[in-house]
Amino acid sequence: MKKLNTIAMMAMMVIGLTTGLTACGDDDDDDGPVPTKPSVVLQKQSIAEGEEVDAKSTTQLTLSYSVQVKPATTTDITINGAHVAAQRNPQDVKGIIIPLTLEEGTSYTLTIPEGSVIATSDATATAPAFTLNFKTKAAPEPLTNEATALTKKLGWGWNLGNHFDTSSDKDGTHPQWGYWDNATPTQALYTNLKKAGASTVRICTTWGNYQTADPWTIEPAYLAEVKQNVDWAEQAGLNVILNMHHDEYWQDIKSAASNNILNDQVKDRITKTWTQIAEAFKDRGDFLFFETFNEVQDGQWGWGANRTDGGKQYNTLNEWNQTAVDAIRATGGNNATRWIGVPGYASGPTFVLENSFKLPTDPANHIMVSVHFYDPSNFTLTPENKDGFSEWGHTAAAGKYAAGSNESHVVETFQKLQEKFIANGIPVYIGEYGCVMHTTDRSNLFRNYYLEYVCRAAHTYDLPLCIWDNNSTGGGNEHHGYFNHNDGTYLNNMESLVQTMIKAATSDDAAYTLESIYNNAPK
């Protein structure tokens, strides 16, 4: 027994030695621990489970994961059984986008099988299966009131920009180099605008350069020239919006807001000036609309003392709007019921949506709200500046778009205007919108997309709108040329784009939607 144990022990020693030598050999060939696959975990989604969304404004589902991802080459993503194509989110390397074309009052189930979303660094690392149930809000009853009727009347409009609005910023001093657009309008201008499909022309007018002193009499020759253009527009079958434009130099709202004496002087001049304008046009028909002011602000475009003065500037503008409306109504004739547009601070949509904005009291109940829309301005107005952008929307490349000002911003802004005003019978019109001609073909694709989308959104939410045109050719900052201001012929080969904007702003084709435009955005 003792002998057997000794032999066994010796055998075990041999085996252990052999094993030890083998283990040392394995260490020499060891490549380290096997790499683990990245964990693909869904962290954020733009639509929550069971959420009720708006069909018009919900044009995509965005999903964000824990690592950089992309759709697999072959996927079987479906929504209510129909296949949909996912794409990488150009604005989020860890995200994907699933385009949505939704109907109102409908329930949806989106299904993403496992393997349809993969890690960019390792195609074998996949996101788990995902199912989302949501629904869309029922279609609202179409708005039909005086405000929506006026929307159809005004339709798509055009600005005679940088003509009569030219300003020397001095009383009684005519602009030294003439009108900024270097044009002489004729009847042909308005005839061709109407032929192109425009319904309205906004004649922006600065009056103070043609007034010398109290009682602020407007020079007869200048007033006659403005009247001639109004007549030409009427003869062409156009509506006209006539306003008080670059008179801000004497309408110093920051000073007037803190000085009652100065404020009373400004209001007195507003009364005397608008009384003269209204008297000159009081027998004109309902093709003519008045607009009290244009972009009144303290020079900081809504980012100045208006934010710290306790609402004084806002209240002052409310007073000025009331003063102008009272002066117009007092002239009688057709002015007793003529539609009058009034702006909020800087003509910004944000400011008319705030409670600080007050509609004037009006016995005729014919007050419209005037807003301008150039969001985002560093794409639409100043793309050449150091903070400018060359692209816009959900397909814009990273770093080339202004965050927070894409399609959803347009829809949200216009929808709020509709809900606050238009749904309550108060018309809103976009007196100015636009986007400069950019300097590259690719940027102009995004420019064209922006203009079409804004026009269709305006139509969707019952907003007529007028394009800004300053008669310029070429591209870059301040280049807004569509029609020659002399005779109404097209500038810059703009006929196709103009016709696209008119269609977007006026067509009632149910198949032509924000979604269809969205889905054809530049790639």
TORFI-276371 format. One record per residue (C-alpha): y, x, z. Coordinates in steps of 0.1 Angstrom, whole numbers, plus 2048, in hexadecimal, padded with zeros to 3 digits. Layout:
BEGIN
+-----+-----+-----+
!   v !   u !   w !
+-----+-----+-----+
!   Y !   X !   Z !
...
+-----+-----+-----+
% end
This chain:
BEGIN
+-----+-----+-----+
!   v !   u !   w !
+-----+-----+-----+
! 800 ! 800 ! 800 !
! 818 ! 81C ! 809 !
! 80F ! 82E ! 7E8 !
! 816 ! 80F ! 7D3 !
! 838 ! 80B ! 7E3 !
! 841 ! 82F ! 7DB !
! 839 ! 82A ! 7B6 !
! 84D ! 80A ! 7B5 !
! 86B ! 81B ! 7C5 !
! 86A ! 837 ! 7AB !
! 868 ! 81E ! 78F !
! 886 ! 80B ! 79C !
! 89A ! 82C ! 79E !
! 892 ! 834 ! 779 !
! 89D ! 811 ! 76F !
! 8BD ! 814 ! 783 !
! 8C6 ! 835 ! 774 !
! 8BF ! 828 ! 751 !
! 8D5 ! 80A ! 758 !
! 8F1 ! 820 ! 765 !
! 8F1 ! 835 ! 746 !
! 8F1 ! 817 ! 730 !
! 90E ! 808 ! 743 !
! 922 ! 828 ! 73F !
! 91C ! 826 ! 71A !
! 929 ! 802 ! 719 !
! 94A ! 80C ! 72B !
! 950 ! 826 ! 70F !
! 94E ! 809 ! 6F5 !
! 961 ! 7EE ! 709 !
! 980 ! 7DF ! 6F6 !
! 98D ! 7CE ! 715 !
! 98E ! 7A9 ! 71D !
! 98B ! 790 ! 701 !
! 9AE ! 781 ! 6F9 !
! 9B3 ! 75E ! 704 !
! 9BF ! 744 ! 6EC !
! 9E3 ! 737 ! 6F1 !
! 9E4 ! 716 ! 703 !
! 9F4 ! 6FC ! 6EC !
! A01 ! 6E2 ! 704 !
! A19 ! 6C5 ! 6FA !
! A38 ! 6C8 ! 710 !
! A51 ! 6B0 ! 701 !
! A52 ! 693 ! 6E9 !
! A70 ! 67F ! 6DB !
! A5F ! 65D ! 6DF !
! A4E ! 654 ! 700 !
! A2E ! 641 ! 702 !
! A35 ! 61C ! 700 !
! A5A ! 621 ! 6F7 !
! A6D ! 608 ! 6E2 !
! A83 ! 61A ! 6C9 !
! A9C ! 610 ! 6AF !
! A8C ! 610 ! 68C !
! AAB ! 61B ! 679 !
! AB5 ! 639 ! 68F !
! A92 ! 645 ! 697 !
! A89 ! 659 ! 679 !
! A72 ! 673 ! 688 !
! A5C ! 67C ! 6A5 !
! A60 ! 69F ! 6B3 !
! A46 ! 6B0 ! 6C8 !
! A4B ! 6D0 ! 6DB !
! A2F ! 6E6 ! 6E7 !
! A2A ! 703 ! 6FF !
! A27 ! 71D ! 6E3 !
! A33 ! 720 ! 6BF !
! A1F ! 708 ! 6AA !
! A1C ! 6FB ! 686 !
! A08 ! 6DF ! 676 !
! 9E6 ! 6E9 ! 66A !
! 9E0 ! 6EC ! 645 !
! 9CA ! 6CD ! 646 !
! 9D4 ! 6B2 ! 65E !
! 9CB ! 68E ! 662 !
! 9EA ! 681 ! 674 !
! 9EE ! 65B ! 670 !
! A06 ! 640 ! 67B !
! 9F6 ! 61D ! 67B !
! 9DB ! 62C ! 665 !
! 9F2 ! 63B ! 64A !
! 9F3 ! 660 ! 646 !
! A13 ! 672 ! 64E !
! A1C ! 696 ! 649 !
! A28 ! 6AC ! 665 !
! A3F ! 6CA ! 661 !
! A4C ! 6E6 ! 676 !
! A6C ! 6DF ! 688 !
! A86 ! 6F7 ! 67A !
! A9B ! 6F3 ! 699 !
! A7E ! 6F9 ! 6B2 !
! A64 ! 714 ! 6AC !
! A4D ! 703 ! 6C5 !
! A50 ! 6E1 ! 6B5 !
! A45 ! 6CB ! 698 !
! A55 ! 6AD ! 688 !
! A44 ! 68E ! 67C !
! A5A ! 679 ! 664 !
! A5A ! 654 ! 66C !
! A63 ! 636 ! 656 !
! A62 ! 619 ! 66E !
! A66 ! 5F4 ! 66B !
! A78 ! 5DF ! 684 !
! A63 ! 5CA ! 69D !
! A43 ! 5DE ! 698 !
! A29 ! 5EF ! 6AE !
! A1D ! 612 ! 6A4 !
! A01 ! 629 ! 6AE !
! A04 ! 64E ! 6A4 !
! 9E5 ! 662 ! 6A5 !
! 9E3 ! 688 ! 6A3 !
! 9BF ! 695 ! 6A3 !
! 9B6 ! 6B6 ! 6B4 !
! 9BB ! 6D3 ! 69D !
! 9D9 ! 6C3 ! 68A !
! 9F2 ! 6D9 ! 69E !
! 9EA ! 6FE ! 6A1 !
! 9F9 ! 71C ! 6B2 !
! A0D ! 732 ! 69A !
! 9FE ! 751 ! 6A8 !
! 9D9 ! 745 ! 6A8 !
! 9CD ! 72A ! 691 !
! 9AF ! 724 ! 6A7 !
! 9C5 ! 719 ! 6C4 !
! 9CB ! 6F4 ! 6BF !
! 9DE ! 6D9 ! 6D1 !
! 9C8 ! 6BD ! 6E0 !
! 9C7 ! 69B ! 6CF !
! 9E6 ! 686 ! 6D5 !
! 9EB ! 661 ! 6D2 !
! A0D ! 64F ! 6D6 !
! A13 ! 62A ! 6D7 !
! A36 ! 61D ! 6D3 !
! A49 ! 600 ! 6C3 !
! A6A ! 5F8 ! 6B2 !
! A85 ! 5E0 ! 6BC !
! A86 ! 5BF ! 6AA !
! A9F ! 5BC ! 68E !
! AC0 ! 5AF ! 69A !
! ACF ! 591 ! 689 !
! AE6 ! 59D ! 66E !
! B0A ! 59E ! 679 !
! B1F ! 584 ! 667 !
! B43 ! 581 ! 673 !
! B66 ! 588 ! 669 !
! B61 ! 5AD ! 670 !
! B43 ! 5B0 ! 659 !
! B55 ! 59C ! 63E !
! B71 ! 5B5 ! 63F !
! B58 ! 5D2 ! 63C !
! B4D ! 5C5 ! 61B !
! B71 ! 5BF ! 610 !
! B7B ! 5E3 ! 617 !
! B5B ! 5F3 ! 60B !
! B5D ! 617 ! 601 !
! B80 ! 625 ! 601 !
! B94 ! 644 ! 5F8 !
! BB2 ! 657 ! 607 !
! BD1 ! 661 ! 5F4 !
! BD0 ! 67F ! 60B !
! BEB ! 69A ! 60D !
! C03 ! 686 ! 5F7 !
! C1B ! 66F ! 60A !
! C0D ! 67D ! 62B !
! C1E ! 69E ! 623 !
! C35 ! 6A8 ! 640 !
! C50 ! 6C1 ! 647 !
! C4E ! 6B8 ! 66C !
! C73 ! 6B1 ! 66D !
! C88 ! 692 ! 66B !
! C9B ! 68D ! 64A !
! C8C ! 6AD ! 63B !
! C76 ! 6A7 ! 61D !
! C58 ! 6BE ! 619 !
! C66 ! 6DE ! 609 !
! C4B ! 6E2 ! 5EE !
! C45 ! 6BD ! 5E7 !
! C25 ! 6AA ! 5ED !
! C08 ! 6C0 ! 5F9 !
! BF1 ! 6B3 ! 5DE !
! C08 ! 6BE ! 5C2 !
! C02 ! 69D ! 5B1 !
! C15 ! 67F ! 5A2 !
! BFF ! 660 ! 5A5 !
! C00 ! 647 ! 589 !
! BF1 ! 624 ! 582 !
! BD3 ! 636 ! 572 !
! BCA ! 646 ! 594 !
! BC4 ! 624 ! 5A4 !
! BB5 ! 614 ! 585 !
! B9B ! 630 ! 583 !
! B94 ! 62E ! 5A8 !
! B8C ! 609 ! 5A4 !
! B77 ! 611 ! 585 !
! B63 ! 62B ! 599 !
! B5A ! 611 ! 5B3 !
! B73 ! 616 ! 5CF !
! B7F ! 5F7 ! 5E1 !
! B9B ! 605 ! 5F7 !
! BB5 ! 620 ! 5F6 !
! BC5 ! 62E ! 615 !
! BE9 ! 639 ! 60E !
! BF1 ! 651 ! 62A !
! C17 ! 653 ! 62F !
! C2E ! 668 ! 644 !
! C50 ! 656 ! 64A !
! C65 ! 66C ! 661 !
! C6E ! 686 ! 646 !
! C81 ! 66A ! 635 !
! C93 ! 65D ! 654 !
! CB2 ! 66F ! 662 !
! CBD ! 65E ! 682 !
! CBD ! 63E ! 696 !
! CB9 ! 622 ! 689 !
! CA0 ! 637 ! 675 !
! CA6 ! 629 ! 653 !
! C8B ! 633 ! 63A !
! C9A ! 641 ! 61A !
! C98 ! 625 ! 5FF !
! C8B ! 63C ! 5E4 !
! C6E ! 648 ! 5F9 !
! C65 ! 625 ! 604 !
! C66 ! 61A ! 5DF !
! C4F ! 636 ! 5D5 !
! C35 ! 62B ! 5EF !
! C39 ! 607 ! 5E4 !
! C32 ! 611 ! 5C0 !
! C11 ! 620 ! 5CA !
! C08 ! 601 ! 5DE !
! C10 ! 5EC ! 5C0 !
! BFB ! 601 ! 5A9 !
! BDD ! 5FF ! 5C1 !
! BE1 ! 5D9 ! 5C3 !
! BE3 ! 5D6 ! 59D !
! BC2 ! 5EA ! 59B !
! BB2 ! 5D1 ! 5B3 !
! BB0 ! 5E8 ! 5D1 !
! BB6 ! 5E2 ! 5F5 !
! BD0 ! 5F9 ! 605 !
! BD2 ! 607 ! 628 !
! BF6 ! 613 ! 62E !
! BFD ! 627 ! 64E !
! C14 ! 63E ! 661 !
! C04 ! 660 ! 65E !
! C13 ! 682 ! 666 !
! C2F ! 675 ! 67C !
! C1F ! 685 ! 69A !
! C3B ! 69E ! 69B !
! C53 ! 683 ! 6AA !
! C36 ! 671 ! 6BB !
! C32 ! 68B ! 6D5 !
! C18 ! 679 ! 6EA !
! C13 ! 694 ! 704 !
! C38 ! 694 ! 70D !
! C3D ! 66F ! 70A !
! C1F ! 669 ! 721 !
! C32 ! 67A ! 73D !
! C56 ! 670 ! 735 !
! C5F ! 64B ! 734 !
! C80 ! 650 ! 724 !
! C71 ! 664 ! 707 !
! C55 ! 64A ! 704 !
! C6E ! 62E ! 701 !
! C80 ! 641 ! 6E6 !
! C60 ! 646 ! 6D2 !
! C56 ! 622 ! 6D6 !
! C79 ! 617 ! 6CA !
! C75 ! 62D ! 6AA !
! C52 ! 61F ! 6A5 !
! C60 ! 5FC ! 6A6 !
! C7C ! 604 ! 68E !
! C66 ! 617 ! 675 !
! C4A ! 5FE ! 674 !
! C62 ! 5E1 ! 671 !
! C70 ! 5F0 ! 651 !
! C4D ! 5F7 ! 643 !
! C41 ! 5D4 ! 64C !
! C60 ! 5C3 ! 63D !
! C5B ! 5D6 ! 61C !
! C38 ! 5C8 ! 619 !
! C38 ! 5A7 ! 62C !
! C32 ! 592 ! 60D !
! C15 ! 5A7 ! 600 !
! BF3 ! 597 ! 601 !
! BD4 ! 59E ! 616 !
! BCB ! 5BB ! 600 !
! BE3 ! 5CF ! 616 !
! BDA ! 5DC ! 639 !
! BF0 ! 5EF ! 651 !
! BE5 ! 60C ! 667 !
! BFB ! 614 ! 685 !
! BF5 ! 63A ! 689 !
! BDF ! 657 ! 67E !
! BCE ! 66F ! 696 !
! BE8 ! 66E ! 6B2 !
! BE0 ! 68A ! 6CB !
! BF0 ! 6A7 ! 6DD !
! BE5 ! 6C2 ! 6C6 !
! BC4 ! 6C9 ! 6D7 !
! BB0 ! 6AE ! 6C5 !
! BA4 ! 69E ! 6E5 !
! B9E ! 6BE ! 6F8 !
! BC0 ! 6C1 ! 707 !
! BD6 ! 6B1 ! 722 !
! BC7 ! 68F ! 71A !
! BA9 ! 699 ! 72F !
! BBD ! 6A2 ! 74E !
! BDB ! 68B ! 74E !
! BCA ! 66C ! 75D !
! BCA ! 658 ! 73D !
! BF0 ! 65B ! 737 !
! BED ! 664 ! 712 !
! BD3 ! 649 ! 70C !
! BE9 ! 62F ! 71C !
! C07 ! 63B ! 708 !
! BF4 ! 637 ! 6E7 !
! BE9 ! 614 ! 6F2 !
! C0E ! 60C ! 6F7 !
! C18 ! 61A ! 6D5 !
! BFD ! 606 ! 6C3 !
! C0A ! 5E7 ! 6D4 !
! C2D ! 5EF ! 6CB !
! C24 ! 5F4 ! 6A6 !
! C10 ! 5D3 ! 6A5 !
! C2C ! 5C0 ! 6B5 !
! C45 ! 5CE ! 69C !
! C2F ! 5C5 ! 67E !
! C28 ! 5A2 ! 68A !
! C4D ! 59B ! 691 !
! C55 ! 59F ! 66C !
! C42 ! 57F ! 663 !
! C37 ! 576 ! 641 !
! C14 ! 582 ! 639 !
! C19 ! 59C ! 655 !
! C14 ! 581 ! 66E !
! BEE ! 582 ! 668 !
! BE9 ! 5A3 ! 654 !
! BCD ! 5B9 ! 660 !
! BD9 ! 5D7 ! 674 !
! BC5 ! 5F6 ! 67C !
! BCB ! 608 ! 69C !
! BBC ! 62B ! 6A5 !
! BB1 ! 639 ! 6C6 !
! BBA ! 65B ! 6D2 !
! BB7 ! 675 ! 6B5 !
! BA6 ! 659 ! 6A1 !
! B86 ! 664 ! 6B1 !
! B69 ! 64B ! 6B5 !
! B62 ! 659 ! 6D8 !
! B85 ! 64E ! 6E4 !
! B83 ! 62A ! 6D7 !
! B61 ! 626 ! 6E8 !
! B70 ! 62F ! 709 !
! B80 ! 615 ! 720 !
! BA1 ! 628 ! 71E !
! BA6 ! 619 ! 6FB !
! BB6 ! 5F7 ! 6FB !
! BBA ! 5E0 ! 6DE !
! BDD ! 5D2 ! 6D9 !
! BE4 ! 5AE ! 6E2 !
! BE7 ! 59C ! 6C1 !
! BED ! 577 ! 6BC !
! BDE ! 579 ! 699 !
! BBE ! 589 ! 6A7 !
! BBE ! 5A0 ! 688 !
! BBB ! 5C2 ! 697 !
! BA3 ! 5DD ! 688 !
! B98 ! 5FD ! 699 !
! B9E ! 61D ! 684 !
! B89 ! 63C ! 689 !
! B83 ! 65C ! 676 !
! B61 ! 66E ! 673 !
! B5E ! 693 ! 66B !
! B42 ! 69C ! 683 !
! B39 ! 6B8 ! 685 !
! B5B ! 6C7 ! 67A !
! B4E ! 6EA ! 678 !
! B37 ! 6DE ! 65B !
! B4D ! 6C4 ! 64B !
! B70 ! 6D4 ! 64E !
! B6D ! 6F9 ! 657 !
! B4C ! 708 ! 64B !
! B5D ! 728 ! 642 !
! B69 ! 72F ! 666 !
! B56 ! 747 ! 67C !
! B47 ! 729 ! 68F !
! B40 ! 716 ! 66F !
! B1F ! 709 ! 663 !
! B10 ! 706 ! 640 !
! AF5 ! 6EC ! 646 !
! AF0 ! 6CA ! 657 !
! AD4 ! 6B3 ! 662 !
! AB0 ! 6B5 ! 66C !
! AA6 ! 6CD ! 650 !
! AC2 ! 6E6 ! 657 !
! AB7 ! 709 ! 65E !
! AB9 ! 717 ! 681 !
! ADB ! 725 ! 688 !
! AEC ! 714 ! 66A !
! AF3 ! 6F2 ! 679 !
! B08 ! 6E4 ! 696 !
! AF2 ! 6D8 ! 6B2 !
! AF6 ! 6B4 ! 6BD !
! B07 ! 6A8 ! 69E !
! AEA ! 69F ! 687 !
! ADE ! 67D ! 679 !
! AD8 ! 66E ! 69C !
! AFC ! 675 ! 6A6 !
! B09 ! 663 ! 687 !
! AF3 ! 644 ! 68E !
! AFB ! 644 ! 6B3 !
! B20 ! 645 ! 6AD !
! B21 ! 62A ! 693 !
! B09 ! 614 ! 6A6 !
! B20 ! 616 ! 6C5 !
! B3E ! 60C ! 6B1 !
! B2B ! 5EE ! 6A3 !
! B1F ! 5E3 ! 6C5 !
! B41 ! 5E6 ! 6D6 !
! B58 ! 5D8 ! 6BB !
! B48 ! 5CA ! 69B !
! B2E ! 5B5 ! 6AD !
! B4B ! 5A5 ! 6BF !
! B5F ! 59E ! 6A0 !
! B76 ! 5BC ! 6A0 !
! B74 ! 5D0 ! 680 !
! B71 ! 5F6 ! 681 !
! B78 ! 60C ! 663 !
! B75 ! 631 ! 65D !
! B97 ! 63A ! 64F !
! B8C ! 65D ! 648 !
! B6B ! 66F ! 643 !
! B60 ! 68C ! 62D !
! B52 ! 6AE ! 629 !
! B61 ! 6CB ! 616 !
! B51 ! 6DA ! 5F8 !
! B3C ! 6F7 ! 604 !
! B39 ! 718 ! 5F2 !
! B14 ! 71A ! 5EB !
! AFC ! 703 ! 5D9 !
! AE5 ! 700 ! 5F8 !
! B02 ! 6F7 ! 60F !
! B0E ! 6DD ! 5F7 !
! AEC ! 6CD ! 5F7 !
! AF1 ! 6C8 ! 61C !
! B14 ! 6BC ! 617 !
! B09 ! 6A2 ! 5FE !
! AED ! 697 ! 616 !
! B06 ! 694 ! 632 !
! B1E ! 67E ! 61E !
! B03 ! 667 ! 611 !
! AF4 ! 663 ! 634 !
! B16 ! 65C ! 644 !
! B1E ! 642 ! 62A !
! AFC ! 630 ! 62E !
! AFF ! 631 ! 654 !
! B22 ! 622 ! 650 !
! B14 ! 606 ! 63B !
! AF7 ! 600 ! 653 !
! B0F ! 5FB ! 670 !
! B2A ! 5E7 ! 65D !
! B45 ! 602 ! 65A !
! B5A ! 606 ! 63A !
! B66 ! 629 ! 634 !
! B7F ! 63E ! 620 !
! B77 ! 661 ! 613 !
! B92 ! 67B ! 619 !
! B9F ! 68B ! 5F9 !
! BBA ! 6A5 ! 5F6 !
! BB8 ! 6AC ! 5D1 !
! BAB ! 6CF ! 5D5 !
! B92 ! 6E1 ! 5BF !
! B79 ! 6FC ! 5C9 !
! B67 ! 700 ! 5EA !
! B6C ! 70A ! 60E !
! B82 ! 6FE ! 62A !
! B9B ! 6E2 ! 620 !
! B8A ! 6DC ! 5FE !
! B86 ! 6B6 ! 5FC !
! B8B ! 6AE ! 5D7 !
! B7A ! 68F ! 5C6 !
! B94 ! 67F ! 5B0 !
! BB3 ! 68E ! 59E !
! BD1 ! 67F ! 5B1 !
! BE4 ! 67B ! 590 !
! BCD ! 666 ! 57C !
! BAD ! 65F ! 58F !
! B96 ! 675 ! 57A !
! B7A ! 686 ! 58C !
! B7F ! 6A9 ! 59C !
! B64 ! 6C3 ! 5A3 !
! B49 ! 6AF ! 590 !
! B49 ! 696 ! 5AC !
! B3F ! 677 ! 599 !
! B1A ! 678 ! 5A4 !
! B22 ! 67E ! 5C8 !
! B3E ! 663 ! 5C8 !
! B26 ! 64A ! 5B9 !
! B0B ! 653 ! 5D3 !
! B24 ! 64D ! 5F0 !
! B2F ! 62C ! 5E1 !
! B0B ! 621 ! 5DE !
! B03 ! 62C ! 602 !
! B22 ! 61A ! 610 !
! B1E ! 5F9 ! 5FD !
! AFB ! 5F3 ! 5F1 !
! AE7 ! 5D7 ! 601 !
! AC6 ! 5E4 ! 5F2 !
! AAD ! 5E0 ! 60F !
! A98 ! 5FD ! 602 !
! AB6 ! 615 ! 603 !
! AB6 ! 61F ! 628 !
! AC1 ! 63A ! 63F !
! A9C ! 644 ! 641 !
! A98 ! 648 ! 61C !
! AB7 ! 65F ! 61B !
! AAA ! 672 ! 63A !
! A89 ! 678 ! 62A !
! A9A ! 687 ! 60C !
! AAF ! 6A0 ! 61F !
! AB2 ! 6C3 ! 611 !
! A95 ! 6D9 ! 619 !
+-----+-----+-----+
% end
